[in-house]
Amino acid sequence: MQDTLSAILAKASSELVNLKTRADFEAAKARYVGPNGELTALMKQMGAVPKEQRPAMGKLINETKAQLQVQLDSALARIGDREIAAQLGPAVDPTLPSPDAGRGTYHPLTLVREEMCRILRKAGFTVIEGPEVETEYYCFDALNTPPDHPARDAQDTFYFPEKARFGNVTKKTPEEKYLLRTHTSSVQIRTMLKGSPPIRIVSPGRVYRRDTSDATHSANFHQIECLYVDKNVTVRDLKALLDYIFASLFGKDTKTRFRPHYFGYTEPSFEVDLSAQHLPKVNKEWIEIGGCGMVDPAVFEGVGYDPEIWTGYAFGMGLERLAMLMYGIDDIRYFYQNDLRFLKQFA
């Protein structure tokens, strides 16, 4: 029987390696281990083997069956690889010129980001970026956000497992967690901790919040935030800058107004409304565009600034929201679908 088992393995080895299709594989599998297969037939003969020889014969058959299964698995994997290769077609050479006519273009979010940065550079602001992985201190504690604030709940913020480690992002305390930043305000804290006023920065970047994806919301989006710290900074300075930004971005007919609001890191705080009915698809007299306010003295004390000497303002808004207004886009999901028909419109 040992010779018969060896012959089955040798036969399968030469046959299975040449199989091309799944139908061929199933037929070959049936010939060996199917109800009427060769190996199955030998297993049925075990009843005729003398009792004292059955353990040895059973071991040989099991070993042969295991080796045959390895050959079958390898054959099926090769067929699967061949099917995938056929679907993919010939390999792509990334060094070849693009088959699409004309040059590429910037993404609309990049266009709006660069235009906002250009406008703010003219007003004396410096572009500063920070890490997307943050700690609770930079994202919440230093921004006067209490531990029981809803924004810190796991239903609103993406936290990393406690065992996660990021060498380039240092914790202030061992207990705090790593998270994906929910706003770029963390860059403001990092900047203030590094130097003394006056400070005038703009921090654009990607942020993350647990949000249901629909026409106006996304769990991953982009913000641009500004911070100005100096002596005798007032709400009037904040309003003047926002008027300048939106007039530069959307045209001189654009107007802004403030509505009282609450943010933990500014006091007083305001929602910023925009009036720009001359833009495409703007069908309301006033639309909300962002939040702002004067930096809370508690935030200054936390970074070592004397609030009796220094004052400042901060504001932030979503780049997607700005791009949708500027280009008349009515669904935020268009920005992330990589549809060339959409992207080529911004060439």
DACOR-V780521 format. One record per backbone hydrogen bond with DSSP energy under -1.0 kcal/mol. NH is the residue of the N-H (numbers start at 1). CO is the residue of the C=O. E is the energy in kcal/mol with one decimal. If there is no record, write none. Layout:
((NH CO E) (NH CO E))
This chain:
((5 1 -2.5) (6 2 -2.3) (7 3 -2.0) (8 4 -2.0) (9 5 -2.0) (10 6 -2.2) (11 7 -2.4) (12 8 -2.6) (13 9 -2.4) (14 10 -1.7) (15 11 -1.7) (16 12 -3.1) (18 15 -1.2) (19 16 -1.3) (25 21 -1.8) (26 22 -2.7) (27 23 -2.0) (28 24 -2.3) (29 25 -2.9) (30 26 -2.1) (31 27 -1.5) (33 29 -3.0) (37 34 -2.0) (38 31 -2.7) (39 32 -1.6) (40 32 -1.1) (41 37 -2.2) (42 38 -1.6) (43 39 -2.1) (44 40 -1.7) (46 43 -1.2) (48 45 -1.8) (49 46 -1.0) (53 50 -1.6) (57 53 -2.5) (58 54 -3.3) (59 55 -2.1) (60 56 -2.1) (61 57 -2.5) (62 58 -2.4) (63 59 -2.3) (64 60 -2.5) (65 61 -2.7) (66 62 -2.2) (67 63 -2.3) (68 64 -2.5) (69 65 -2.1) (70 66 -1.8) (71 67 -1.7) (72 68 -2.4) (73 69 -2.7) (74 70 -2.2) (75 71 -2.2) (76 72 -2.4) (77 73 -2.2) (78 74 -2.3) (79 75 -2.1) (80 76 -2.3) (81 77 -2.6) (82 78 -2.3) (83 79 -2.2) (84 80 -2.2) (85 81 -2.5) (86 82 -1.9) (87 83 -1.8) (88 84 -2.4) (89 85 -1.9) (96 93 -1.7) (111 107 -2.3) (112 108 -2.1) (113 109 -2.4) (114 110 -2.8) (115 111 -1.9) (116 112 -2.5) (117 113 -2.5) (118 114 -2.1) (119 115 -2.3) (120 116 -2.3) (121 117 -2.4) (122 118 -1.6) (124 121 -1.9) (125 120 -2.5) (126 200 -2.0) (128 202 -2.6) (134 179 -3.2) (136 177 -1.3) (139 135 -2.1) (140 136 -2.5) (141 136 -2.2) (142 137 -3.2) (144 141 -1.6) (145 140 -2.0) (149 146 -1.9) (152 149 -1.9) (153 150 -1.7) (156 153 -2.0) (157 153 -1.7) (160 178 -2.5) (164 161 -1.9) (169 166 -1.6) (179 134 -2.7) (180 158 -2.3) (181 132 -2.8) (187 184 -1.4) (189 185 -1.4) (190 186 -2.2) (191 187 -2.3) (192 188 -2.5) (193 189 -2.3) (199 229 -2.1) (201 227 -2.3) (202 126 -2.5) (203 225 -3.4) (205 223 -2.2) (207 221 -3.0) (208 181 -2.6) (209 219 -2.2) (210 156 -1.9) (211 209 -1.2) (214 217 -1.8) (221 207 -2.1) (223 205 -2.8) (224 317 -2.2) (225 203 -1.3) (226 315 -2.7) (227 201 -2.3) (228 313 -2.4) (229 199 -2.9) (230 311 -2.6) (238 234 -1.5) (239 235 -2.7) (240 236 -2.2) (241 237 -2.0) (242 238 -2.2) (243 239 -2.3) (244 240 -1.9) (245 241 -2.7) (246 242 -2.4) (247 243 -1.9) (248 244 -2.0) (249 245 -2.2) (250 246 -2.8) (251 247 -1.2) (254 251 -1.8) (255 275 -2.0) (257 273 -1.7) (259 271 -2.1) (261 269 -2.0) (266 263 -1.1) (267 294 -3.5) (270 292 -3.1) (271 259 -3.0) (272 290 -3.0) (273 257 -2.7) (274 287 -3.1) (275 255 -2.8) (279 276 -1.8) (282 279 -1.2) (287 274 -2.2) (289 272 -3.0) (290 272 -1.2) (291 316 -1.9) (292 270 -2.6) (293 314 -1.6) (294 268 -2.0) (295 312 -2.4) (296 265 -2.2) (299 296 -1.2) (300 296 -1.4) (301 297 -2.5) (302 298 -1.6) (303 299 -1.0) (305 300 -3.0) (309 306 -1.8) (310 306 -2.7) (311 230 -2.7) (313 228 -1.8) (314 293 -2.5) (315 226 -1.6) (316 291 -2.4) (317 224 -1.6) (319 222 -2.2) (322 318 -1.7) (323 319 -2.8) (324 320 -2.6) (325 321 -1.8) (326 322 -2.7) (327 323 -2.5) (329 324 -1.4) (332 215 -3.4) (334 331 -1.5) (335 332 -1.4) (336 333 -1.3) (342 339 -1.1) (343 339 -2.5) (344 340 -2.5) (345 342 -1.2) (346 343 -1.8) (347 344 -1.4))
